[in-house]
Amino acid sequence: MVTEDTKTVAATEQEHGRIIYVVDDESLIGEVVEAILKLEGFAPKFFADPREAYNAFVESDPKPDLLLTDFIMTPMNGMELIE
């Protein structure tokens, strides 16, 4: 059930721009996903190289709220990235 309180919390979270890492070695896909997430009020960061995403995660503060990754990539696949 959606209440006014639920809507307020959702709106507040969206205003704060939840950080989402988008990782895909196909740039077109990653860029489209990033653009859609921006339109929805999120703060996406696109990476075409999973190693760059890993390094950014290690160094980031605050950490991203979500990692959205392709599975089949080189030189590191999606499972290796999340481990």
URCORWO-V345969 format. One record per residue. N is the residue number from 0. RES is the residue in three letters. BURIAL is # if it has 9 or more other C-alpha atoms within 8 Angstrom, else .. Layout:
N	RES	BURIAL
N	RES	BURIAL
This chain:
0	MET	.
1	VAL	.
2	THR	.
3	GLU	.
4	ASP	.
5	THR	.
6	LYS	#
7	THR	.
8	VAL	.
9	ALA	.
10	ALA	.
11	THR	.
12	GLU	#
13	GLN	#
14	GLU	.
15	HIS	.
16	GLY	#
17	ARG	#
18	ILE	#
19	ILE	#
20	TYR	#
21	VAL	#
22	VAL	#
23	ASP	#
24	ASP	#
25	GLU	.
26	SER	.
27	LEU	.
28	ILE	.
29	GLY	#
30	GLU	#
31	VAL	.
32	VAL	#
33	GLU	#
34	ALA	.
35	ILE	.
36	LEU	#
37	LYS	#
38	LEU	.
39	GLU	.
40	GLY	#
41	PHE	#
42	ALA	#
43	PRO	#
44	LYS	#
45	PHE	#
46	PHE	#
47	ALA	#
48	ASP	#
49	PRO	#
50	ARG	.
51	GLU	#
52	ALA	#
53	TYR	#
54	ASN	.
55	ALA	.
56	PHE	#
57	VAL	.
58	GLU	.
59	SER	.
60	ASP	.
61	PRO	.
62	LYS	.
63	PRO	#
64	ASP	.
65	LEU	.
66	LEU	#
67	LEU	.
68	THR	#
69	ASP	#
70	PHE	.
71	ILE	.
72	MET	#
73	THR	.
74	PRO	.
75	MET	#
76	ASN	#
77	GLY	#
78	MET	.
79	GLU	.
80	LEU	#
81	ILE	.
82	GLU	.
